[in-house]
Amino acid sequence: MGEPEADALGAFTCAAKGFGEQTSDGIWQAMFPGWDTPEGRRRHAEKLGQKWKDTGKDKNGIPHAVFLKAVLTDEDGTERIIGYSIWTQYSGVEGHGVTPPNSDQQLQTAKEKYPDDEREARFSHLIMRSLNRQRIEAIWAKVNDDNPAALVLDICVVDPAFQGRGAAKRMVQYGVEEAKRRGDLELMTEGSAMGRHVYTQFGFQQEGPEMDYGMPAEFQDRKMPSNIFMRTRPQKSI
């Protein structure tokens, strides 16, 4: 991405159109309260831009995360952001990437999203913990490997008006090449119903069954999206 402030709002708007409006993804909507209001979008865009600027580096000086934008250039030369993705290097070993969050840290994040709504904070915590459980376990299982890290696709989204033109494939391809540059890291992600067909074209395979979010009775009425854990070096069959 270019300038954080200039690009973040355009990037978040793509996510709001894709996950918020097109697919009505209950997980994404819960993680970004106020996504459907101008104020909420600006707030989340500011946090996205700050996250980019605050990206740390591993022991070799390589940035922990890569923020990509897909752009369409208009006739007058103006660039329009039509999608974005974030690739993050995670590791359970200090100096090799971002340490995966534990449940307490996920709970704190949820409370920060919903400081005045304990119930929604609890729901947000439950879905974050369930969605990322398999990836976190897989990352910690690598601590004794020669290269104890994985490159994870945290998000990949394209504005619905520009889907089907290859933008998502290019962003995923970049991650595949980046993983090789970083020492042949394994790739991981959570695949939605729309995204998984793209990921399989780049060597991702499903590990484990369809995700069961294990929601308690009070949240059984929430519509939850289909997701599967995907990685390029699965450890067990489905």
C-alpha positions as CSV (number, residue, x, y, z in Angstrom):
1,M,0.0,0.0,0.0
2,G,1.1,3.6,-0.4
3,E,0.3,6.2,2.2
4,P,-1.6,4.7,5.2
5,E,-4.1,7.6,5.7
6,A,-4.8,7.9,2.0
7,D,-5.3,4.2,1.3
8,A,-6.8,2.8,4.5
9,L,-10.3,4.3,4.0
10,G,-10.5,3.0,0.5
11,A,-9.3,-0.4,1.6
12,F,-11.8,-0.6,4.5
13,T,-14.6,0.5,2.2
14,C,-13.9,-2.5,0.0
15,A,-14.1,-4.8,3.0
16,A,-17.4,-3.2,4.1
17,K,-18.9,-3.7,0.6
18,G,-17.6,-7.3,0.4
19,F,-18.0,-8.7,3.9
20,G,-20.5,-6.3,5.2
21,E,-22.9,-5.9,2.4
22,Q,-22.4,-8.6,-0.2
23,T,-22.0,-11.6,2.0
24,S,-23.3,-10.2,5.3
25,D,-20.5,-12.0,7.1
26,G,-21.6,-12.2,10.8
27,I,-18.0,-12.6,12.0
28,W,-16.6,-9.6,10.1
29,Q,-19.5,-7.4,11.0
30,A,-19.1,-8.3,14.7
31,M,-15.3,-7.5,14.6
32,F,-15.9,-4.1,13.1
33,P,-18.9,-2.5,14.9
34,G,-20.2,0.6,13.1
35,W,-18.8,-0.6,9.8
36,D,-22.0,0.6,8.0
37,T,-21.7,4.2,9.2
38,P,-19.4,6.9,7.9
39,E,-18.0,7.5,11.4
40,G,-17.4,3.8,11.9
41,R,-15.7,3.3,8.6
42,R,-13.4,6.3,9.3
43,R,-12.6,4.9,12.8
44,H,-11.7,1.4,11.5
45,A,-9.8,2.9,8.6
46,E,-7.7,4.9,11.0
47,K,-6.9,1.8,13.0
48,L,-6.0,-0.1,9.8
49,G,-3.6,2.7,8.8
50,Q,-2.1,2.8,12.3
51,K,-1.6,-1.0,12.2
52,W,0.3,-0.7,9.0
53,K,2.6,2.1,10.3
54,D,3.2,0.1,13.5
55,T,4.2,-3.1,11.8
56,G,7.3,-4.6,13.5
57,K,10.2,-6.6,12.0
58,D,11.7,-10.0,12.7
59,K,15.3,-10.6,13.7
60,N,16.4,-10.3,10.1
61,G,14.8,-6.9,9.7
62,I,11.9,-8.2,7.6
63,P,8.5,-6.6,8.2
64,H,6.1,-8.8,10.0
65,A,3.3,-7.9,7.7
66,V,2.7,-7.0,4.0
67,F,-0.3,-4.8,3.2
68,L,-1.3,-5.1,-0.5
69,K,-3.8,-3.0,-2.4
70,A,-5.4,-3.8,-5.7
71,V,-5.9,-0.7,-7.8
72,L,-7.7,0.3,-11.0
73,T,-6.3,3.3,-12.9
74,D,-8.9,5.6,-14.4
75,E,-8.5,7.4,-17.7
76,D,-7.2,10.5,-16.0
77,G,-4.5,8.5,-14.2
78,T,-6.3,8.4,-10.8
79,E,-5.9,5.2,-8.9
80,R,-8.9,3.6,-7.3
81,I,-8.5,1.0,-4.6
82,I,-10.7,-2.0,-5.5
83,G,-9.4,-4.5,-2.9
84,Y,-6.7,-5.3,-0.4
85,S,-5.1,-8.1,1.5
86,I,-2.8,-8.5,4.6
87,W,-0.2,-11.2,4.8
88,T,1.3,-11.6,8.3
89,Q,4.3,-13.7,9.5
90,Y,3.4,-15.4,12.8
91,S,5.6,-17.5,15.0
92,G,5.7,-18.9,18.6
93,V,9.4,-18.1,18.7
94,E,10.6,-14.6,19.5
95,G,12.2,-12.8,16.7
96,H,10.5,-14.9,14.0
97,G,7.2,-13.1,13.6
98,V,4.1,-11.9,15.4
99,T,3.2,-14.0,18.5
100,P,-0.3,-15.5,18.1
101,P,-2.8,-13.9,20.6
102,N,-4.0,-16.0,23.5
103,S,-7.6,-16.1,24.7
104,D,-7.1,-13.3,27.2
105,Q,-5.6,-11.0,24.6
106,Q,-8.5,-11.8,22.3
107,L,-11.0,-11.0,25.1
108,Q,-9.3,-7.7,25.7
109,T,-9.5,-6.8,22.0
110,A,-13.2,-7.7,22.1
111,K,-13.8,-5.4,25.1
112,E,-12.0,-2.6,23.3
113,K,-14.4,-3.0,20.4
114,Y,-17.5,-3.0,22.7
115,P,-16.5,-1.0,25.8
116,D,-20.2,-0.5,26.7
117,D,-21.7,-3.7,25.6
118,E,-20.6,-6.8,27.6
119,R,-22.8,-9.2,25.6
120,E,-21.4,-8.2,22.2
121,A,-17.9,-8.2,23.6
122,R,-18.4,-11.8,24.7
123,F,-19.8,-12.8,21.3
124,S,-16.9,-11.1,19.5
125,H,-14.4,-12.9,21.8
126,L,-16.0,-16.3,21.1
127,I,-16.0,-15.9,17.4
128,M,-12.4,-14.7,17.3
129,R,-11.3,-17.6,19.4
130,S,-13.2,-20.1,17.3
131,L,-12.2,-18.7,13.9
132,N,-8.5,-18.6,14.7
133,R,-8.1,-21.7,16.9
134,Q,-6.7,-24.0,14.2
135,R,-4.3,-21.5,12.8
136,I,-2.9,-20.7,16.2
137,E,-2.5,-24.3,17.1
138,A,-0.7,-24.9,13.8
139,I,1.6,-22.0,14.3
140,W,2.6,-23.1,17.9
141,A,3.2,-26.6,16.5
142,K,6.1,-25.1,14.4
143,V,8.2,-23.9,17.4
144,N,10.8,-26.6,16.9
145,D,11.1,-26.3,13.2
146,D,14.2,-24.9,11.5
147,N,12.1,-22.0,10.4
148,P,9.4,-21.7,13.1
149,A,7.0,-19.4,11.3
150,A,4.1,-19.3,8.9
151,L,2.8,-16.6,6.5
152,V,-0.9,-16.1,7.1
153,L,-3.5,-14.5,4.9
154,D,-5.4,-12.4,7.5
155,I,-7.7,-10.9,5.0
156,C,-8.3,-10.8,1.2
157,V,-11.2,-8.8,-0.2
158,V,-12.2,-7.3,-3.5
159,D,-15.0,-4.7,-4.1
160,P,-18.0,-6.7,-5.4
161,A,-18.1,-4.4,-8.5
162,F,-14.7,-5.6,-9.5
163,Q,-14.7,-9.2,-8.6
164,G,-13.8,-11.8,-11.2
165,R,-11.0,-9.8,-12.8
166,G,-8.1,-11.5,-11.2
167,A,-7.3,-9.1,-8.4
168,A,-7.7,-11.7,-5.6
169,K,-5.5,-14.2,-7.5
170,R,-2.8,-11.6,-7.9
171,M,-2.8,-10.8,-4.2
172,V,-2.7,-14.5,-3.3
173,Q,0.1,-15.1,-5.8
174,Y,2.1,-12.3,-4.2
175,G,1.8,-14.1,-0.9
176,V,3.0,-17.4,-2.4
177,E,6.1,-15.7,-3.8
178,E,6.7,-13.8,-0.5
179,A,6.6,-17.0,1.5
180,K,9.4,-18.4,-0.8
181,R,11.4,-15.2,-0.3
182,R,11.1,-15.6,3.5
183,G,12.6,-19.0,3.6
184,D,9.9,-21.2,2.1
185,L,7.3,-20.6,4.8
186,E,4.1,-22.5,4.9
187,L,0.9,-20.5,4.0
188,M,-2.2,-20.6,6.1
189,T,-5.7,-18.9,6.1
190,E,-9.3,-19.3,7.0
191,G,-11.2,-19.9,3.7
192,S,-14.7,-18.5,3.3
193,A,-17.1,-20.0,0.8
194,M,-16.1,-17.4,-1.8
195,G,-12.4,-17.3,-1.1
196,R,-11.5,-21.0,-0.8
197,H,-11.8,-21.7,-4.6
198,V,-9.1,-19.1,-5.2
199,Y,-6.8,-20.5,-2.5
200,T,-6.9,-24.0,-3.7
201,Q,-5.5,-22.8,-7.0
202,F,-2.3,-21.9,-5.1
203,G,-1.8,-25.0,-3.2
204,F,-4.0,-24.5,-0.1
205,Q,-5.7,-27.5,1.2
206,Q,-8.5,-27.9,3.7
207,E,-7.4,-29.3,7.1
208,G,-10.2,-30.5,9.4
209,P,-13.9,-30.2,9.0
210,E,-16.1,-27.2,8.5
211,M,-15.7,-24.9,11.4
212,D,-18.1,-25.3,14.3
213,Y,-18.1,-22.1,16.3
214,G,-19.6,-23.7,19.3
215,M,-21.9,-20.8,20.1
216,P,-23.8,-21.0,23.4
217,A,-27.6,-20.9,23.4
218,E,-27.8,-17.1,23.7
219,F,-26.1,-16.7,20.4
220,Q,-27.7,-19.6,18.4
221,D,-29.8,-17.1,16.4
222,R,-26.7,-15.4,14.9
223,K,-26.0,-16.2,11.3
224,M,-22.5,-17.6,11.0
225,P,-20.6,-17.9,7.7
226,S,-19.0,-21.0,6.4
227,N,-15.2,-21.2,7.0
228,I,-12.6,-23.9,6.8
229,F,-8.9,-23.9,7.9
230,M,-6.6,-24.1,5.0
231,R,-2.8,-24.5,4.7
232,T,-0.2,-25.6,2.1
233,R,1.2,-28.4,4.2
234,P,-1.7,-30.1,5.9
235,Q,-0.8,-32.4,8.8
236,K,-3.8,-34.7,8.7
237,S,-6.5,-35.8,6.3
238,I,-10.1,-34.4,6.6
